[in-house]
Amino acid sequence: MNDQKKSAMTRSVSTASKRAQAVGGQDFVRGVITELRRVTWPTQEEWVSATILTIGLVVGIGLFTYLADQLFGWVFSVIHPQNF
C-alpha cells in the first residue's frame, strides 16, 4: 500500500471511532439522567436521622478504638516493662 491509502484508511478509522465514542457518550448521559429520575431521594427527616446515626457511630468507634489502644498499651507495659 502506498502512503496516501494508509493515511486515508487511518482517517476513516479515526472518524468512525470518534462517532462511536460520541454516540456512546450520549447514550451514557441519557442513561444517567434516566437513572437519576428513578432515584427515591430521602426526606429531610430521613437525612437528619442518617446523619445523626453516622456521627454517633463515628464517635462510638473512635472511643472504642481509643479505649482498646489504652488497654493494649497497659497490658503490653505489664508484660514487657521498660527499664531505663
C-alpha positions as CSV (number, residue, x, y, z in Angstrom):
1,M,0.0,0.0,0.0
2,N,1.1,3.5,-0.6
3,D,1.2,6.2,1.9
4,Q,-1.9,8.0,0.7
5,K,-4.1,4.9,1.0
6,K,-2.7,4.2,4.6
7,S,-3.4,7.8,5.5
8,A,-6.9,7.7,4.2
9,M,-7.6,4.4,6.0
10,T,-6.3,5.9,9.2
11,R,-8.5,8.9,8.9
12,S,-11.6,6.8,8.2
13,V,-11.0,4.6,11.2
14,S,-10.3,7.6,13.4
15,T,-13.5,9.3,12.2
16,A,-15.6,6.1,12.8
17,S,-14.1,5.7,16.2
18,K,-14.9,9.3,17.2
19,R,-18.5,8.8,16.0
20,A,-18.9,5.7,18.1
21,Q,-17.5,7.4,21.1
22,A,-19.8,10.4,20.7
23,V,-22.9,8.1,20.4
24,G,-21.6,6.1,23.4
25,G,-21.2,9.3,25.4
26,Q,-24.7,10.5,24.5
27,D,-26.1,7.1,25.5
28,F,-24.3,7.2,28.8
29,V,-25.6,10.7,29.6
30,R,-29.1,9.7,28.7
31,G,-28.8,6.6,30.9
32,V,-27.5,8.6,33.8
33,I,-30.4,11.0,33.5
34,T,-32.9,8.2,33.3
35,E,-31.5,6.5,36.4
36,L,-31.5,9.8,38.4
37,R,-35.2,10.1,37.6
38,R,-35.8,6.7,39.2
39,V,-33.9,7.5,42.4
40,T,-36.0,7.8,45.6
41,W,-34.5,10.7,47.3
42,P,-34.6,10.7,51.2
43,T,-36.8,13.1,53.1
44,Q,-35.3,15.7,55.3
45,E,-36.3,13.6,58.4
46,E,-34.5,10.5,56.9
47,W,-31.5,12.6,56.0
48,V,-31.2,14.1,59.5
49,S,-31.6,10.8,61.3
50,A,-29.0,9.1,59.0
51,T,-26.6,12.0,59.7
52,I,-27.0,11.7,63.4
53,L,-26.6,8.0,63.2
54,T,-23.4,8.3,61.2
55,I,-21.9,10.9,63.6
56,G,-22.8,8.7,66.6
57,L,-21.2,5.6,65.0
58,V,-18.0,7.5,64.2
59,V,-17.8,8.9,67.8
60,G,-18.6,5.4,69.2
61,I,-16.0,3.6,67.1
62,G,-13.4,6.3,67.9
63,L,-14.0,5.9,71.6
64,F,-13.8,2.1,71.3
65,T,-10.5,2.4,69.4
66,Y,-9.1,4.8,71.9
67,L,-10.0,2.5,74.9
68,A,-8.7,-0.6,73.2
69,D,-5.4,1.2,72.4
70,Q,-5.1,2.2,76.1
71,L,-5.9,-1.3,77.3
72,F,-3.5,-3.0,75.0
73,G,-0.8,-0.4,75.8
74,W,-1.3,-1.1,79.5
75,V,-1.2,-4.9,79.0
76,F,1.9,-4.6,76.9
77,S,3.6,-2.4,79.5
78,V,2.8,-5.0,82.2
79,I,4.1,-7.9,80.1
80,H,7.2,-6.1,78.8
81,P,8.1,-3.2,81.1
82,Q,10.7,-0.6,80.0
83,N,13.6,-0.3,82.4
84,F,15.5,3.0,82.0
